[in-house]
Amino acid sequence: MDNHTNGPIEDLGVVLGVDGGTTNTVCVCLPYGSTGQVKCLSRAVAGCSNRNSVGENAAMETLENVMKEALSMAGRDCSEVRAVCLAVSGVNHPSDQKRLLDWLRGKFPSHVKFYVENDAVAALASGTMGKLHGCVLIAGTGSIAYGITEDGREARAAGAGPVLGDWGSGYGIAAQALTAVIKAHDGRGPLTSLTDNILKELQLSSPDEVIGWTYADASWARIAALVPVVVSSAIEGDEVANKILHESVRDLADCVIAVVRRLQLCGEDGKGRFPLVMVGGVLESNKKWDIGKEVTQCISKIYPGVNPIQPEVEPAVGAALLAWHMCTKENKTVRNGT
C-alpha cells in the first residue's frame, strides 16, 4: 500500500485489521473514509494468537495487547475506532467467531462494527485488495487453502493443525525432517545430510539430543523455523530433504485443487481463470528450490487458468481493508433502507 496520499484525508476515525497467526500477530491501524490510496497509521506485532496453540486466555490477551499498541502508536483511542476485523488462525467454526465477537464487544464502544474471520480470509484480501473472490494458499507455520465465489460460497482444505495432517506446512516439513534424522540414527531410514545440518543449526552434538530438544517446547513455530535447513539440504542434493519438499508441494497443491473443484472456480469446464493468492514463509523459500513455483506448476496441470498472485500488502492490511469495505457496505445498506 502506498505510503503517500493526495491531499488531506477527512478524519472519520480509524479501522483496525488484525492478522493472527501461529507464529505472530500483526495489527495495523488505517484511516477510515479514504477511497484512494492510504497509509498505515501504525503497525504493532505480538506473539501467537491461535487459541489451539497457546490456549484461549493467552490468545485473547495477545489480541487485546496488539490492538492497544497499534492504537497507542497511532495516537488514537477506542472511541475513534469505526470497525475491527480479526482474522485469526484457529477460527474454524461459527462458535469460534461468536466467542471472539462477544469478547470484542466488551472491549470497544457500542458503535464499533466487528468482523471475525479465519486468517485465510485476510490473506486472500491482501492479494485482491479487499475483493473476496478466488483462492488463497497459506503455507507458513501452518497451512490452509481457502476459496470464495463471487456469490459468497466458501470452501477450505487443511488448516486443521499438525496433528490432523497439515503436512505441507512449515511445521509439517520440519517435523518430517526431524523424524528422518531419528530414523537415520536408528537405522530405520536412509542416511541424510539433514542430520549434520540440523545438529549444527540447533547446536546439538548427537541425534539423541534432538528428541529432548523437540519435546522441551511444544511450540509449532519453533519446529517450523527449521524449514530453511530442509530447503538448503535439498539444494545440496540430499534425497531425503528433496522427497520431503516434493511431498509437501503435492500436499499444498492438492489442497488448492480440492477447493477449486468444490467451488468450480474455473467454471464447469475447468478452464477458466481464477486468482490464487500465495502467502507464507514456506512459499517464499530459497528461489533455487522454489516451493511456491512448484505448487503453481502442479496446480496448472489440472487447472491451467490458475493466476498466482504475490500480495503487495500484508494480510493485516487485507483485514483492515475488509473491515473498511464491510463497514461501508453496511452503512450504504442502512442509508438505502434495504
One Martini backbone bead per residue (centre of mass of N, CA, C, O) as a GRO file, in nm:
protein
  338
    1MET     BB    1   0.097   0.036   0.021
    2ASP     BB    2   0.077   0.353  -0.002
    3ASN     BB    3   0.244   0.630   0.181
    4HIS     BB    4   0.066   0.821   0.006
    5THR     BB    5  -0.114   1.126  -0.046
    6ASN     BB    6  -0.389   1.326  -0.193
    7GLY     BB    7  -0.408   1.491   0.043
    8PRO     BB    8  -0.631   1.532   0.271
    9ILE     BB    9  -0.793   1.346   0.529
   10GLU     BB   10  -1.076   1.286   0.658
   11ASP     BB   11  -1.160   1.249   0.996
   12LEU     BB   12  -1.340   0.926   1.060
   13GLY     BB   13  -1.130   0.752   1.173
   14VAL     BB   14  -1.075   0.396   1.236
   15VAL     BB   15  -0.914   0.088   1.144
   16LEU     BB   16  -0.876  -0.262   1.229
   17GLY     BB   17  -0.618  -0.503   1.149
   18VAL     BB   18  -0.596  -0.864   1.208
   19ASP     BB   19  -0.319  -1.098   1.205
   20GLY     BB   20  -0.356  -1.429   1.335
   21GLY     BB   21  -0.103  -1.644   1.420
   22THR     BB   22   0.126  -1.892   1.520
   23THR     BB   23   0.370  -1.691   1.533
   24ASN     BB   24   0.208  -1.412   1.477
   25THR     BB   25   0.080  -1.070   1.544
   26VAL     BB   26  -0.097  -0.827   1.341
   27CYS     BB   27  -0.153  -0.465   1.364
   28VAL     BB   28  -0.350  -0.228   1.188
   29CYS     BB   29  -0.388   0.130   1.121
   30LEU     BB   30  -0.656   0.292   0.952
   31PRO     BB   31  -0.811   0.515   0.778
   32TYR     BB   32  -1.127   0.634   0.753
   33GLY     BB   33  -1.273   0.728   0.423
   34SER     BB   34  -1.088   0.633   0.204
   35THR     BB   35  -1.078   0.580  -0.164
   36GLY     BB   36  -0.781   0.557  -0.176
   37GLN     BB   37  -0.471   0.596  -0.097
   38VAL     BB   38  -0.325   0.469   0.202
   39LYS     BB   39  -0.191   0.481   0.521
   40CYS     BB   40  -0.035   0.361   0.779
   41LEU     BB   41  -0.042   0.458   1.112
   42SER     BB   42   0.013   0.155   1.219
   43ARG     BB   43   0.233  -0.117   1.367
   44ALA     BB   44   0.181  -0.426   1.537
   45VAL     BB   45   0.359  -0.682   1.736
   46ALA     BB   46   0.307  -1.026   1.825
   47GLY     BB   47   0.223  -1.320   1.914
   48CYS     BB   48   0.039  -1.577   1.955
   49SER     BB   49  -0.339  -1.632   1.859
   50ASN     BB   50  -0.376  -1.941   1.876
   51ARG     BB   51  -0.579  -2.128   2.077
   52ASN     BB   52  -0.463  -2.418   1.993
   53SER     BB   53  -0.166  -2.340   2.100
   54VAL     BB   54  -0.208  -2.128   2.380
   55GLY     BB   55  -0.486  -2.059   2.437
   56GLU     BB   56  -0.742  -1.845   2.504
   57ASN     BB   57  -0.624  -1.637   2.703
   58ALA     BB   58  -0.358  -1.577   2.554
   59ALA     BB   59  -0.483  -1.494   2.284
   60MET     BB   60  -0.654  -1.251   2.391
   61GLU     BB   61  -0.420  -1.095   2.512
   62THR     BB   62  -0.273  -1.050   2.248
   63LEU     BB   63  -0.498  -0.902   2.096
   64GLU     BB   64  -0.532  -0.667   2.294
   65ASN     BB   65  -0.236  -0.561   2.293
   66VAL     BB   66  -0.204  -0.507   1.983
   67MET     BB   67  -0.434  -0.298   1.962
   68LYS     BB   68  -0.336  -0.098   2.173
   69GLU     BB   69  -0.064  -0.039   2.036
   70ALA     BB   70  -0.168   0.067   1.765
   71LEU     BB   71  -0.329   0.303   1.884
   72SER     BB   72  -0.097   0.440   2.036
   73MET     BB   73   0.090   0.484   1.787
   74ALA     BB   74  -0.153   0.664   1.644
   75GLY     BB   75  -0.304   0.844   1.863
   76ARG     BB   76  -0.542   0.661   1.968
   77ASP     BB   77  -0.877   0.541   2.042
   78CYS     BB   78  -1.162   0.359   2.080
   79SER     BB   79  -1.361   0.597   1.991
   80GLU     BB   80  -1.223   0.600   1.680
   81VAL     BB   81  -1.343   0.332   1.613
   82ARG     BB   82  -1.527   0.168   1.350
   83ALA     BB   83  -1.350  -0.102   1.282
   84VAL     BB   84  -1.304  -0.470   1.316
   85CYS     BB   85  -1.062  -0.720   1.200
   86LEU     BB   86  -1.044  -1.060   1.276
   87ALA     BB   87  -0.772  -1.272   1.158
   88VAL     BB   88  -0.769  -1.607   1.280
   89SER     BB   89  -0.619  -1.869   1.368
   90GLY     BB   90  -0.862  -2.121   1.464
   91VAL     BB   91  -1.109  -2.014   1.300
   92ASN     BB   92  -1.357  -2.283   1.224
   93HIS     BB   93  -1.624  -2.176   1.375
   94PRO     BB   94  -1.900  -2.011   1.479
   95SER     BB   95  -1.817  -2.035   1.782
   96ASP     BB   96  -1.551  -1.882   1.748
   97GLN     BB   97  -1.674  -1.617   1.651
   98LYS     BB   98  -1.863  -1.560   1.891
   99ARG     BB   99  -1.652  -1.546   2.111
  100LEU     BB  100  -1.499  -1.299   1.988
  101LEU     BB  101  -1.735  -1.104   1.960
  102ASP     BB  102  -1.809  -1.090   2.259
  103TRP     BB  103  -1.531  -0.989   2.348
  104LEU     BB  104  -1.518  -0.726   2.176
  105ARG     BB  105  -1.774  -0.582   2.299
  106GLY     BB  106  -1.603  -0.542   2.579
  107LYS     BB  107  -1.366  -0.337   2.435
  108PHE     BB  108  -1.583  -0.160   2.282
  109PRO     BB  109  -1.784   0.041   2.159
  110SER     BB  110  -2.108   0.015   2.022
  111HIS     BB  111  -2.034   0.141   1.722
  112VAL     BB  112  -1.864  -0.094   1.657
  113LYS     BB  113  -1.748  -0.297   1.405
  114PHE     BB  114  -1.748  -0.661   1.357
  115TYR     BB  115  -1.495  -0.902   1.234
  116VAL     BB  116  -1.470  -1.264   1.205
  117GLU     BB  117  -1.192  -1.458   1.090
  118ASN     BB  118  -0.995  -1.626   0.915
  119ASP     BB  119  -0.673  -1.569   0.804
  120ALA     BB  120  -0.735  -1.638   0.503
  121VAL     BB  121  -0.913  -1.394   0.432
  122ALA     BB  122  -0.694  -1.175   0.458
  123ALA     BB  123  -0.498  -1.298   0.255
  124LEU     BB  124  -0.681  -1.267   0.013
  125ALA     BB  125  -0.726  -0.955   0.040
  126SER     BB  126  -0.421  -0.881  -0.006
  127GLY     BB  127  -0.437  -0.972  -0.322
  128THR     BB  128  -0.738  -0.814  -0.388
  129MET     BB  129  -0.796  -0.551  -0.227
  130GLY     BB  130  -1.086  -0.674  -0.078
  131LYS     BB  131  -1.163  -0.893  -0.276
  132LEU     BB  132  -1.387  -1.176  -0.255
  133HIS     BB  133  -1.207  -1.378  -0.482
  134GLY     BB  134  -1.104  -1.705  -0.481
  135CYS     BB  135  -0.772  -1.808  -0.378
  136VAL     BB  136  -0.587  -1.928  -0.089
  137LEU     BB  137  -0.242  -1.988   0.012
  138ILE     BB  138  -0.117  -2.108   0.319
  139ALA     BB  139   0.249  -2.131   0.411
  140GLY     BB  140   0.366  -2.173   0.718
  141THR     BB  141   0.342  -2.307   0.998
  142GLY     BB  142   0.086  -2.343   0.857
  143SER     BB  143  -0.206  -2.465   0.661
  144ILE     BB  144  -0.421  -2.329   0.387
  145ALA     BB  145  -0.722  -2.347   0.192
  146TYR     BB  146  -0.913  -2.073   0.042
  147GLY     BB  147  -1.252  -2.012  -0.086
  148ILE     BB  148  -1.443  -1.772  -0.300
  149THR     BB  149  -1.724  -1.656  -0.436
  150GLU     BB  150  -1.918  -1.402  -0.564
  151ASP     BB  151  -2.178  -1.545  -0.402
  152GLY     BB  152  -2.030  -1.669  -0.116
  153ARG     BB  153  -1.900  -1.929  -0.151
  154GLU     BB  154  -1.732  -2.179   0.052
  155ALA     BB  155  -1.389  -2.316   0.099
  156ARG     BB  156  -1.177  -2.576   0.249
  157ALA     BB  157  -0.832  -2.683   0.321
  158ALA     BB  158  -0.722  -2.772   0.586
  159GLY     BB  159  -0.624  -2.617   0.894
  160ALA     BB  160  -0.602  -2.857   1.141
  161GLY     BB  161  -0.321  -2.911   1.194
  162PRO     BB  162  -0.062  -3.132   1.260
  163VAL     BB  163  -0.224  -3.378   1.368
  164LEU     BB  164  -0.426  -3.353   1.091
  165GLY     BB  165  -0.219  -3.298   0.828
  166ASP     BB  166  -0.026  -3.030   0.767
  167TRP     BB  167   0.234  -3.119   0.561
  168GLY     BB  168   0.287  -2.837   0.397
  169SER     BB  169   0.397  -2.711   0.630
  170GLY     BB  170   0.644  -2.603   0.826
  171TYR     BB  171   0.598  -2.815   1.039
  172GLY     BB  172   0.577  -3.063   0.855
  173ILE     BB  173   0.857  -3.045   0.729
  174ALA     BB  174   1.028  -3.041   0.994
  175ALA     BB  175   0.914  -3.300   1.126
  176GLN     BB  176   1.014  -3.489   0.900
  177ALA     BB  177   1.313  -3.421   0.936
  178LEU     BB  178   1.342  -3.515   1.230
  179THR     BB  179   1.249  -3.803   1.174
  180ALA     BB  180   1.481  -3.870   0.973
  181VAL     BB  181   1.707  -3.847   1.180
  182ILE     BB  182   1.610  -4.075   1.368
  183LYS     BB  183   1.597  -4.303   1.157
  184ALA     BB  184   1.895  -4.293   1.077
  185HIS     BB  185   2.006  -4.350   1.362
  186ASP     BB  186   1.844  -4.635   1.390
  187GLY     BB  187   1.822  -4.772   1.084
  188ARG     BB  188   1.522  -4.696   0.938
  189GLY     BB  189   1.685  -4.499   0.752
  190PRO     BB  190   1.836  -4.295   0.556
  191LEU     BB  191   2.089  -4.119   0.498
  192THR     BB  192   2.143  -3.764   0.600
  193SER     BB  193   2.222  -3.420   0.595
  194LEU     BB  194   2.018  -3.333   0.812
  195THR     BB  195   2.173  -3.411   1.058
  196ASP     BB  196   2.410  -3.207   1.049
  197ASN     BB  197   2.241  -2.947   0.990
  198ILE     BB  198   2.059  -2.958   1.244
  199LEU     BB  199   2.274  -2.979   1.462
  200LYS     BB  200   2.405  -2.711   1.391
  201GLU     BB  201   2.157  -2.526   1.426
  202LEU     BB  202   2.107  -2.644   1.739
  203GLN     BB  203   2.367  -2.715   1.891
  204LEU     BB  204   2.426  -3.026   1.861
  205SER     BB  205   2.589  -3.358   1.900
  206SER     BB  206   2.322  -3.549   1.873
  207PRO     BB  207   2.036  -3.717   1.788
  208ASP     BB  208   1.940  -3.769   2.080
  209GLU     BB  209   1.897  -3.453   2.140
  210VAL     BB  210   1.648  -3.403   1.958
  211ILE     BB  211   1.431  -3.509   2.145
  212GLY     BB  212   1.461  -3.304   2.375
  213TRP     BB  213   1.426  -3.051   2.203
  214THR     BB  214   1.139  -3.106   2.091
  215TYR     BB  215   0.997  -3.146   2.398
  216ALA     BB  216   1.072  -2.872   2.547
  217ASP     BB  217   0.888  -2.737   2.306
  218ALA     BB  218   0.559  -2.721   2.153
  219SER     BB  219   0.613  -2.520   1.941
  220TRP     BB  220   0.547  -2.485   1.612
  221ALA     BB  221   0.740  -2.252   1.528
  222ARG     BB  222   1.005  -2.384   1.625
  223ILE     BB  223   1.000  -2.608   1.415
  224ALA     BB  224   0.949  -2.438   1.147
  225ALA     BB  225   1.237  -2.289   1.154
  226LEU     BB  226   1.376  -2.545   0.985
  227VAL     BB  227   1.316  -2.514   0.679
  228PRO     BB  228   1.583  -2.391   0.561
  229VAL     BB  229   1.743  -2.654   0.611
  230VAL     BB  230   1.584  -2.829   0.416
  231VAL     BB  231   1.631  -2.662   0.161
  232SER     BB  232   1.944  -2.662   0.163
  233SER     BB  233   1.967  -2.972   0.150
  234ALA     BB  234   1.824  -3.002  -0.123
  235ILE     BB  235   2.021  -2.824  -0.287
  236GLU     BB  236   2.266  -3.025  -0.216
  237GLY     BB  237   2.105  -3.326  -0.280
  238ASP     BB  238   1.916  -3.439  -0.077
  239GLU     BB  239   1.685  -3.690  -0.091
  240VAL     BB  240   1.513  -3.655   0.164
  241ALA     BB  241   1.454  -3.351   0.138
  242ASN     BB  242   1.329  -3.365  -0.146
  243LYS     BB  243   1.094  -3.550  -0.072
  244ILE     BB  244   0.960  -3.365   0.133
  245LEU     BB  245   0.908  -3.126  -0.063
  246HIS     BB  246   0.745  -3.278  -0.280
  247GLU     BB  247   0.518  -3.368  -0.086
  248SER     BB  248   0.436  -3.079  -0.005
  249VAL     BB  249   0.354  -2.981  -0.279
  250ARG     BB  250   0.128  -3.187  -0.320
  251ASP     BB  251  -0.038  -3.107  -0.072
  252LEU     BB  252  -0.088  -2.808  -0.147
  253ALA     BB  253  -0.215  -2.859  -0.425
  254ASP     BB  254  -0.453  -3.036  -0.326
  255CYS     BB  255  -0.592  -2.814  -0.165
  256VAL     BB  256  -0.658  -2.628  -0.402
  257ILE     BB  257  -0.801  -2.830  -0.587
  258ALA     BB  258  -1.035  -2.890  -0.392
  259VAL     BB  259  -1.151  -2.601  -0.385
  260VAL     BB  260  -1.192  -2.551  -0.689
  261ARG     BB  261  -1.382  -2.789  -0.735
  262ARG     BB  262  -1.611  -2.718  -0.529
  263LEU     BB  263  -1.647  -2.409  -0.663
  264GLN     BB  264  -1.583  -2.371  -0.963
  265LEU     BB  265  -1.355  -2.145  -1.038
  266CYS     BB  266  -1.317  -2.266  -1.355
  267GLY     BB  267  -1.564  -2.385  -1.409
  268GLU     BB  268  -1.706  -2.655  -1.566
  269ASP     BB  269  -1.440  -2.696  -1.762
  270GLY     BB  270  -1.166  -2.594  -1.601
  271LYS     BB  271  -1.053  -2.312  -1.779
  272GLY     BB  272  -1.070  -2.091  -1.600
  273ARG     BB  273  -0.993  -1.809  -1.427
  274PHE     BB  274  -0.795  -1.766  -1.116
  275PRO     BB  275  -0.708  -1.649  -0.815
  276LEU     BB  276  -0.382  -1.705  -0.640
  277VAL     BB  277  -0.300  -1.656  -0.324
  278MET     BB  278   0.039  -1.628  -0.185
  279VAL     BB  279   0.123  -1.727   0.155
  280GLY     BB  280   0.427  -1.753   0.314
  281GLY     BB  281   0.736  -1.877   0.395
  282VAL     BB  282   0.734  -2.138   0.223
  283LEU     BB  283   0.670  -1.970  -0.054
  284GLU     BB  284   0.962  -1.796   0.011
  285SER     BB  285   1.178  -1.965  -0.059
  286ASN     BB  286   1.433  -2.061  -0.205
  287LYS     BB  287   1.483  -2.013  -0.551
  288LYS     BB  288   1.630  -2.297  -0.595
  289TRP     BB  289   1.363  -2.391  -0.412
  290ASP     BB  290   1.048  -2.330  -0.537
  291ILE     BB  291   0.761  -2.398  -0.391
  292GLY     BB  292   0.552  -2.209  -0.521
  293LYS     BB  293   0.614  -2.285  -0.817
  294GLU     BB  294   0.558  -2.588  -0.789
  295VAL     BB  295   0.264  -2.563  -0.706
  296THR     BB  296   0.160  -2.416  -0.958
  297GLN     BB  297   0.243  -2.633  -1.164
  298CYS     BB  298   0.067  -2.854  -1.041
  299ILE     BB  299  -0.209  -2.710  -1.077
  300SER     BB  300  -0.190  -2.648  -1.395
  301LYS     BB  301  -0.243  -2.947  -1.484
  302ILE     BB  302  -0.554  -2.907  -1.401
  303TYR     BB  303  -0.549  -2.566  -1.380
  304PRO     BB  304  -0.452  -2.339  -1.623
  305GLY     BB  305  -0.605  -2.070  -1.484
  306VAL     BB  306  -0.397  -2.003  -1.290
  307ASN     BB  307  -0.332  -1.692  -1.084
  308PRO     BB  308  -0.066  -1.589  -0.941
  309ILE     BB  309  -0.030  -1.404  -0.622
  310GLN     BB  310   0.164  -1.141  -0.488
  311PRO     BB  311   0.133  -0.952  -0.241
  312GLU     BB  312   0.156  -0.596  -0.161
  313VAL     BB  313   0.022  -0.674   0.107
  314GLU     BB  314  -0.056  -0.753   0.412
  315PRO     BB  315  -0.297  -0.923   0.588
  316ALA     BB  316  -0.365  -0.692   0.786
  317VAL     BB  317  -0.456  -0.505   0.558
  318GLY     BB  318  -0.673  -0.688   0.452
  319ALA     BB  319  -0.842  -0.670   0.712
  320ALA     BB  320  -0.886  -0.362   0.701
  321LEU     BB  321  -1.028  -0.360   0.425
  322LEU     BB  322  -1.261  -0.534   0.513
  323ALA     BB  323  -1.368  -0.348   0.732
  324TRP     BB  324  -1.424  -0.111   0.544
  325HIS     BB  325  -1.610  -0.249   0.334
  326MET     BB  326  -1.824  -0.362   0.533
  327CYS     BB  327  -1.900  -0.096   0.668
  328THR     BB  328  -1.981   0.057   0.410
  329LYS     BB  329  -2.200  -0.143   0.319
  330GLU     BB  330  -2.381  -0.115   0.570
  331ASN     BB  331  -2.427   0.192   0.550
  332LYS     BB  332  -2.565   0.185   0.270
  333THR     BB  333  -2.799   0.001   0.350
  334VAL     BB  334  -2.919   0.190   0.562
  335ARG     BB  335  -2.960   0.443   0.378
  336ASN     BB  336  -3.144   0.265   0.165
  337GLY     BB  337  -3.335   0.067   0.337
  338THR     BB  338  -3.220  -0.260   0.301
   0.00000   0.00000   0.00000
